[in-house]
Amino acid sequence: MPKSRRDKVISLTQTKKKDREWKGGLIEQIREALETYQSVFVFRCTNLRNNAFKELKAELSETSRFFMGSNKVIQVALGKGPEDEQRDGLHQLSEHVRGHAGVVFTDLTKDDLDAAMAKYEVSDYARTGTVATDTILIESGPVHGPHGGLMEHTMEPTLRKNGMPTKLNRGVIELLADHTLCKEGDHVSPQGAILLRLFGHELATFKLDLLCGWVSICTRTFFIASPVQKVSSRSAVTITRIGIT
């Protein structure tokens, strides 16, 4: 049957497409911030949580300004190469603005900025697609909730709907076989994300890690932060200086 010419796809979204004017305005804001603040750092964001990020930006609003979400535009604003960089060596930062990354312009020192970011590291439930940091297995038998007591019998249909082999036994939810909610290193499934929340397992941590920075105080220093062996709940970094002019 031929396709009707009357059929039309109508978008109901209220989100406006980011046009050339918006991108030009962002580039201008970034370059103005470069004139205003003493330093600029590239950071990597893990498990973004908007509320915590907004609180961090509000606390540092007098000394810092964050830009995140348009990597290519940020790269253009800083300069992709020596021929179009806004300051000597800035293109080295631009190379690291990729993936879940952003830039922060600040008058704080690297240590003070790092400490401020550490205050807003928060644990939360993993969302669909997050890489699991641990293997969570629920053993067969009576099902217990996150606080140790027996889970409410009204939750049995929800557990069964999300893949757990359960049944009600005299008002008690019984798991018929061991069930793995997620495996370490694998992506959390939609069903796994729901079950992890029901059982109270917080496997995601929102945090920001500084990758590299440009500091303009008498001299211009470039440094790169590289991951090192994890020594605590928060990843450590080592700083390797790659150039001073």
Secondary structure, DSSP 8 states (H G I E B T S, - for coil): ----TT-------------HHHHHHHHHHHHHHHHH-SEEEEEEEES--HHHHHHHHHHTTTTEEEEES-HHHHHHHH-SSTTT-SSTTTHHHHTT--SSEEEEEESS-HHHHHHHHHTT-EEE---TT-B-SS-EEE-SEE-B-TTSSB--GGGHHHHHHTT--EEEETTEEEESS-EEEE-TTSB--HHHHHHHHHTT---EEEEEEEEEEEEESSSEEEEEEEE----SSS--EEEEEEEE-
